[in-house]
Amino acid sequence: MTTTVEGGVTTVTDPAEAGGVPTTWVFEPNGSAFQVRTVATTDAEPSCLSIPGDGVVTVAMCDPAAADQQIQVGTLDQPDQVNISSEAGVVVADQEGGLAIEPDPSSPASVFTLVDRGAASEA
């Protein structure tokens, strides 16, 4: 996953295809959920994954109290594979290469693979 210029989030098969846009996300525990922060910044401010509803997946200025940034990460059968969800639904990769929200966590499009790249830079 990587951020877009428009403030959205899209998928990339290979981080080298991201055109220099950072593809590293940091999963920070936030109570019983996670806040998912991108190492890409907007106006020197950190941005976090936001799922405000209506099928939208975007980034917003990080706010640990924001309900749309309370992200659940469910582990799957294969190492490093997860589902990412919120109260709005499950994040899936759509056919156009973007991200959408669906109610069904069993979709193959809802499987994401985490890659450990070591410590991320602090925003």
Secondary structure, 3 states (H helix, E strand, C coil): CEECCCCEEECCCCHHHHCCCCCCEEEEEECCEEEEEEEEEECCEEEEEEEEECCEEEEEECCCCCHHHCEEEEECCCCCEEEEEECCEEEEECCCCEEEEECCCCCHHHCEECCCCCCCCCC
